[in-house]
Amino acid sequence: MRNIDKNQLLDLFSSSMGNSEYKFIEFAQINDIKNYSTIIEEFKTIQNQIYEYIYKITEPNIQLSATEIEEASIQYCTKTYTWINETGIKAINRWLIWMCWHEGILKQ
């Protein structure tokens, strides 16, 4: 396996309107990444943790703007994941903004 940054992998995986799991798997197979299912589960866990963090901020009925969600996400990610950089955070936020819109947390 080539040495590929997790942030680049997260960028391939995490997208708005869900995740690009098939695109990620195809990339992983081409690049001889054997443990891609473990990586997918890790990325889904990270997404869910960040969403739960945002959800707790917005309970019981607060909505946040996209900027507020992104700022909270940046703070959470940089405190929680030592490896994450701007590329990874942008990838997470693509998914997170969509999820917050989907769940009614995103202020319109």
C-alpha positions in Angstrom: 0.0 0.0 0.0 1.2 3.5 -0.8 1.5 5.9 2.0 -1.7 7.9 1.6 -2.8 10.6 4.0 -6.0 9.8 5.9 -7.2 13.3 5.1 -7.0 12.5 1.4 -9.0 9.3 2.0 -11.6 11.2 4.0 -11.8 13.7 1.2 -12.6 10.9 -1.2 -15.1 9.3 1.1 -17.0 12.1 2.8 -19.4 14.1 0.6 -22.6 16.0 0.7 -25.8 14.0 0.1 -24.3 11.0 1.8 -20.9 9.4 1.2 -19.0 8.3 -1.8 -18.4 4.8 -0.5 -18.2 3.2 -4.0 -15.7 5.7 -5.2 -13.7 5.3 -2.1 -13.7 1.5 -2.4 -12.6 1.7 -6.0 -9.7 4.0 -5.1 -8.7 1.7 -2.2 -8.7 -1.4 -4.4 -6.7 0.3 -7.1 -4.2 1.5 -4.5 -3.9 -1.8 -2.7 -5.5 -0.5 0.5 -6.6 -3.8 2.1 -8.3 -2.5 5.2 -10.7 -0.2 3.5 -13.8 -1.5 5.3 -12.1 -0.7 8.7 -11.3 2.8 7.3 -14.9 3.3 6.2 -16.2 2.4 9.6 -13.7 4.7 11.3 -14.8 7.6 9.0 -18.5 6.9 9.7 -17.8 6.8 13.4 -16.1 10.2 13.1 -19.0 11.7 11.2 -21.5 10.4 13.7 -19.5 11.7 16.7 -19.3 15.2 15.1 -23.0 15.1 14.3 -23.8 14.1 17.8 -21.7 16.9 19.1 -23.6 19.4 16.9 -26.9 17.8 17.9 -26.2 18.3 21.6 -25.4 22.0 21.0 -28.7 22.5 19.2 -31.0 20.7 21.7 -33.9 21.1 22.1 -34.7 23.4 19.2 -31.8 25.6 18.2 -30.7 25.9 14.6 -27.2 26.9 13.5 -26.0 28.6 10.3 -23.6 26.7 8.1 -20.8 29.0 9.3 -21.6 28.2 13.0 -21.7 24.5 12.2 -18.4 24.6 10.4 -16.8 26.6 13.3 -18.0 24.1 15.9 -16.8 21.2 13.7 -13.4 22.8 13.3 -13.0 23.2 17.1 -14.2 19.6 17.7 -12.1 18.0 15.1 -8.8 19.8 16.0 -9.3 18.9 19.7 -10.3 15.3 19.0 -8.3 14.1 16.1 -4.6 14.8 16.1 -4.1 13.7 12.5 -6.9 15.8 10.9 -6.0 18.8 8.8 -7.9 21.4 6.6 -8.6 18.8 3.9 -10.1 16.4 6.3 -12.2 19.0 8.1 -13.6 20.3 4.8 -14.5 16.8 3.8 -16.3 16.2 7.1 -18.1 19.6 6.8 -19.4 18.7 3.4 -21.2 15.8 4.9 -22.0 17.5 8.2 -23.8 20.5 6.6 -25.9 18.1 4.5 -26.7 16.0 7.5 -27.7 19.1 9.6 -29.9 20.3 6.7 -31.5 16.8 6.5 -32.2 16.7 10.2 -33.5 20.3 10.4 -30.6 21.7 12.4 -29.3 24.0 9.6 -30.7 27.5 9.8 -32.1 28.6 6.5 
